[in-house]
Amino acid sequence: MSHASDPNAAGASGQAADADTVDGPLDWSNGERVAKALARAGVASRREVERLIAAGRVSLNGVVLDTPAVKVGPSDVLTVDGRPVAAPEAARIWRYHKPAGLVTSHRDPAGRPTVFDHLPKDLPRVISVGRLDLNSEGLLLLTNDGELARALELPSNYLVRRYRARARGRATQAQLDRLKDGITVEGVHYGPIDARLEDTRGSGVNQWITVTLSEGKNREVRKVLDALDLNVNRLIRLAYGPFDLGTLAPGEVQEVEPRSVRERLGKFIARQGQPADGGAKPRVMRAKSTEIDAPEAEPRPKMDYKAGWAKPKSRARPPRAAPKPRRNSVKPGAPKPGRPKPA
């Protein structure tokens, strides 16, 4: 079977007109659920696969599915929008330094630039592990295994996320220490958070705070610090689980070595998806472009001067200092120029 292309990019009509429809689950005693199989194959997350099935875009052995409660076996043929899906490959992980100004989505309805538009062309189809919002930057993990992505996102697996936040406002370490017991903001409860002030000498109106948490709810860092009257104006993710941002520059992406993936994440990966050793050390790749189009600044309006107003004078450059005369370099003991040499 060959790899399916991005199902989100295809039209909703999808399947061939002569395909039948399944009313209810098919009976397989062995195998795995179709949503899980497609997620492991890197087609989409399990939740997105369920949406594709509801839209009639997934077929099993030529039969359109209308429910995810179906098991598939090794000999079955799955298609998405009529294109066959390859058997799952070994799980792979990439570290990506997401710059600010990119949306963590395969497609943005508002037409904003996305992370996946800016990834290197030779990268396979990947799924992000969690998200970073538009104005956040730092480490974003990518994988070809949707089931692995889901496992790494679950709060029950207690994978620690570490951030560095720059916030406008003033807070004491004692105030931040209260977050260790959790906090409820606008009806949403957030679990224990470790927040530590960095050295703030000479930082003006901003404070730098290192935040460590394991839940990773939507905009958690920003909302929690805002509840302490701290307005976050820059947010950088430094680590996710066992992986750090390291020295990756904005826009750079590097695959994690298979051995490291297996040793650190093996318990989250299906047996048939365990990565094997071998191959050269993964190289650092640069994204296609990390420059985000900024809105053009409006031209300054020309001032109309009325009679009697003093017009601003153009700044005159200070005159250059006259160059100092050079001294003739004369070796010690040598006669000065212009004088006769003594007999």
Summary of the structure (lengths in Angstrom):
residues: 343
radius of gyration: 30.6
end to end distance: 104.2
largest distance: 123.8
contacts: 891
relative contact order: 0.13
helix: 17%
strand: 23%
